[in-house]
Amino acid sequence: MGKGRDRGTSSRDAQDRSDQPQAELDRELSDWPADLRWREWMRRIEAVLFASAAPVPSKELQRVVGQGASVAQLIDDLVTETEGRSFELVCAAEGWMFRTRPAYAPAIRAAADIGEQVLDLREFDTAVLAAIAYHQPITRDGLKEIFGKEISRTLIGRLYDRALIGSGPRSPQRGAPYTYVTTEQFLVAFDLPSLEDLPDREQLVDAGLTQV
């Protein structure tokens, strides 16, 4: 009987602890020496970025540091600190993320099967993706007008499977067909901070890299 009461008491204690609000994060660290405070803010940003699978916007990083702290300067210090490491801090999709340096891609492929993570896009797939990026939101009919031929659902499916495109708003055309737009993963995959950083279309056409 005593053991039963002990288990019940322990369970209630655990429940009581889980119901208690967790202590708020001390963002300002006003009692810390300035150099240690700055270092702690850097480590917090580093921890958040390592824990996130997607780019983290600066406004979200600001939540873990003091109001007077400059996230931009903290990021700059982290960039400097990671020089010479196998990973780097990059801006992608209007946020920040850690990424393995390209030089170490062969080592990663040799150590693990990451075939599903490789884009492995066909040349025409890339051309269609570029058309979507520059003309989004765009329908399949719109893509047909650009390329002069029907764009297969299989091709669109490949881009979907790689999370490079998603569904946009319904077109105001008759039948309200679906439109396609690029995704955050598209920006990450091509190291673009935002769609505003897409290369100039005319320059690509002049270079013979695309006809869209």
N, C-alpha and C positions, 0 to 999 in steps of 0.2 A: 504493500500500500504506500509505504514511504516513497518508494521509487516512482510510483505513479504520480504522487504529489510533486516530486522534484521535477519530473518531466513537464507537468502542467505549469509549474511556476516558471521553469526555464522558457517554455513556449510563450507564456504571457510577457515575460521580461523582453524576449526578442521582439514581440509584437509592439510593446511599448516603445522600444528603441526605434523601430522602423517608423512608428507614427510621429516621432519627434522630428521637427524641422532640422535639416542639416545646417551647420554654421555657414554663414555667408562668406563668400570669398573676399579676403582682404585685398582689394585692388590697389589701394594707395600705398600700403606698406610704409606709412609715414614715419614709423619708428626705426626703419632700417637705414643703414648708411647708404648714401647715394649710389656708390658703385655696386653694392650688393643688391640694392633695389633694382637697378637697371639689369643686372645679370639675371635676377629672378624673373623679371618681365620677359627677357629673351627666352628663358627656359620654358615659360608658360606658353609662349607662342610656338616654340619648337614642339612642345608636347601636343598641342592642339593640331598642328599640321601633321605630325606623325600619326595621330589617331584618326585622321580624316582620310577617306578614300577619294574625296572630291576637293577641288580648290576651295579655299576658305577666304571670303571677302574681308578686306581690311576692317570694315565696320563690325564684323563679328569678332575679329581678333582684339578690337578695342575693348571688348567686354571683360577681358582678363587682365588688363593693365590699368594703371592710373589715368585719371582724366587728363592730366598734363603730359602724359607720355605720348611720344610720336611713334605710331606704328611703323611709319615709313622709315624712320631712323633705326628702329629696332630690327626691321627687316634687312636694312642695309648692313647692320652689324652681323646678322645671321648669315647673310650672303658672304661677307668677308670671312667669317669663321669657318664656313664649309668649303672654302677654297682648298683644292688639293684632296678633297674627300671623294669617295666613289659616288656620291649623290650631290645634287645641287638644289637650290631654292629657286623656283621659277614662277613667273606670273602667267596664269592661264585662265581663260573664262572669267576674267574680272576678279580673280582671286589668287591665292598663293598656295603652292603645294611643293612637297619634296619629290624629286624624280631622280632615278638612277641616271648617271651620265651616259651618253650614247656609247662611249668607248668601252663600257662594261657590258653592253648588250650581249656580245658573244659568250661571255662568262655565265650570264644568267641563263641563256638558252642551253648551254652545256650542262648546267646544274639541275635544271628542272624543265618539265614539259610545259611550255607556255604558248604552244601553238595557237590556242584559242584567243590569245591576247594580241596576236599579230594581225594587222589589218589585212594584208595580202589582197589588196584590191586590184582588179583588172584595170587595164588602161581606160576602157570605156566607162567602167564603174566610177573611176576618178573624175572623168569628164562630166558625167551626170551629177555627181556630188558637187562639183564646182558650179554647175548650172543652178542647182538648188540653192547653194550658198549665196550666189549673186542675185538670184531672182525670187527668193523666198518672200512670202509663201507662194508656191507654184503647184499647179495641178499636173497630172500626167499629160493632159492635152497641151499644156504649156510647154512641157519638156519635148513633146512631139513636134511642136512648131519650131523649137530651137534646133533639134537634130534631124528633122525631116523624116522621122520614122517613129514607130511605136516603141515606147520604153516598157520592157517586160516587167510584170509583177515580180518575177524571180529576181531581177536586178534590184528593184526597190526593196525586196525582202532581204537581200544581202546587206544593203546599207542599214536597214532596220536592225538586223541581227547584230551588227557591230555597233549599234547605238549611236550611229553617226547622224541619223535623221529621225524625225518624229512627225507626228500629225500636227498640222497647223489648223487654222480656222477654216470652216467650210467656205468654199468659193461662192460669191454671189451669183455665179452663172446658173443657168437652168440645171436643175437636178442637184444643186449644191454639192459638187464633187469635193472630195477631200483634197487638201493641199499638203505639201511637204515643207518642212523647215529643218534646219540643222540644229544640233543639240549642243549641250555643254561638252559632251564627250568629243564632238567634232573639234571644238576649240582646243581641248586638251591634247587630242591626237596630233594636231598640226601646230602646236605651240603658239596659239593665237590668244592674246589677252582678251580680245573681243572681236565681233564681226567688223568693227571699224578698222581693224588691222589687217583685213584681207588685202592681198596685193591688188594693185590697180588693174582692172580688167584689160584696158587698152595695152598696157605694158605686156601682159601675158599673151594677148593675141599677137602683138608685134613680134614677140619672142617665139611664136609658133607653139606655145605650150598649151593653148586652149583655143577653141573657136566660139566660146560662149561669152 
